[in-house]
């Protein structure tokens, strides 16, 4: 299951992603917002991120105007590695090398067709582990202790 979240600016892009997921037969849960009334993206980033870290959802996709603010908010949740992408290659590598569990995009940055390509690459990317695991472990250590090593 994929957690979805957006603010009022990102809602249209989120709807494009919802349609894409439906076409692919992929389950999702929308954590809001549900209309275009002005709102604050941290609320929806938090709801979707909590669903990912709790295991309710496997991954999450977020949308706001640029993808930046909503990703920063999601990354405040312990255990989240959210990447902002505006092209497919970085989305793929974020999965392969960084084991990202959330993707953020900006509705003012990417259009619907590009967003679908980004989502496709991100969802099909498989974490490679190996040499990358050391770095992911270091990120977790920073999250836990504020430092790397003793």
Secondary structure, DSSP 8 states (H G I E B T S, - for coil): -EEEEE-TTTHHHHHHHHHHHHHTT--EEE-S--SSS---HHHHHHHHHHHHHHTSSSEEEEEESSSHHHHHHHHTSTT--EEE-SSHHHHHHHHHHH---EEEEETTT--HHHHHHHHHHHHH-----THHHHHHHHHHHHHHHSSS--
